[in-house]
Amino acid sequence: MPKTVHHVVTHRGRKHGDADVQITVADDLATVPGTRMREADVSFYARVYPEETQNIVKAADRRWVWTVYHDEMKMYRQRHDDINEPLVDAAAVSGDLEPTGTPTGEDVTELIRLKAREMGFGEVGFTNMDRRHVYTSKKRWVKYDHAICVALEQDYVQTQTLPGMEAEFAHFGTYEIEGALLLDLADYIRSLGYHAQVHSPNDNSAAYIPMFVAAGLGQLGANGQLLSPHFGSRARIAMITTDAPVSYDEPVDFGLHQFCQECQVCVNRCPGRALVREKVWWRGVEKNKLIYERCRPVMARYDGCAVCMKVCPIQRFGAPAVMEHYVATGQVLGKGTDLLEGYSLMEKGYFGPGQLPQFDRQFFEIPHGRNEDWLVQQFKEKLMNQGMPSQEDALSFVHELHGILDRGNTTIGDE
C-alpha cells in the first residue's frame, strides 16, 4: 500500500559532478534529524565513564585474531599493515605541521568540500569536534575544534562478494587509499593558511559516527554502522580537524533511523546473532546495540564477515531507490530475496533467506579486555590447573607483561 510522503531530502550526488538526488521519506519513517539523543546523558557518560578506543580496551582479542586467521588472510593483513603504518604515523604528527599559505580569514567551507569531492570522497560534511566522544587516550592529542568528516566509498562489486578475500581487498584497500588522500587534503588546508590534523581511520581518535550524523552525512543503522544515502555502510570514514573558518552542516532525517526498525534484514541475517531488534538508550543515544562478543568470533574466522553490510538494502540499492520503493509499496526493496539476503561462509556453504549457520558455544569464547587482562587471566588459570609455576614460566609471564605495558597496550588498525 502506498505511503504518504512526510518530506523530501535533497542530497549531493554520489560522485563529484553528479546531479543532486531526491530522497522521499514516508510519514511513518520520519523521526528527528540525525539521532534521538539525551544531551544531558551524553555529557554525563562522557564525564563519568569516558570512552576509549577498542584498540586499547579490546586489545586482547585483536592479538587473538591472528591465531585464527587462515594463511592467505595473515599474509594479506601483514602486507596491509606494512603499507598502512607510515600513513598512521604521518597522521599522528599532522596536527603539529605549520600552514604553508597565508590565511584570508574568509569562510573556506566550500573550497575544502570541493577539493575533497574532487579527490574522490563520496561524503564531506562539517561540524563541531564534539570532545565528549574523544577517546581518553587521545584527549590531549586532539588540537582543533572544527571537524571535516569524509567518507570514501569502497568498490561495489567486490563488496557484494563478502564474506571473502575479494571483499577484504576492497575493505583494507580503501583504507590505504583514504589514508594517503587524507594527508593530501590536510596539505591543501595548510596551503589555505590553516592547521589540519588527520584523524586516521585506522587509529581512531574518537567515536566518529556521532560527528558524521551531526554533519548531515547519514544516520546510525541497526548494524551499528553509519548509513549514508548512496552507499549505506560501504565506506571508510575518517576526519580532519582544523582551525580554518568553516560553517557547520546540520543533521538530517533521511528516514533511516526508523527504516531500520521496519527492515530488520541485517538483524535477521547476522551469522553470529549479534544484532538486536529493539533499540535501547545507550550513553544517551537511542540505538540498536550490537553484541560485540557474538560479532567478533565470526569476523575473525570468516574474512571480516560484514554480512550486515552486504544485506543492507541501502548499501545494495541506495537510499533514493529504497525509499521510493517504500513510499510506493510499503515494502523493503529486496527483502526476502536471495539477491539481497543470500551469502556463503567458507566451509559451511550457502545460506538463503531464513537460513543461518550454527556454531557451538566454544566458537564464541574469545579473549576479553586489554592485553594485560587476558595475560593475567591465562596465568591464573594455569596456576589453578597446574599449581605453582616454574621459575622459567614466572619470568616469561613478567617479561611479557612488561612488554605489553611498555607498548602502551595498543593494537593499531585491526578493523
Summary of the structure (lengths in Angstrom):
residues: 415
radius of gyration: 22.2
end to end distance: 41.2
largest distance: 74.6
contacts: 1367
relative contact order: 0.16
helix: 46%
strand: 14%
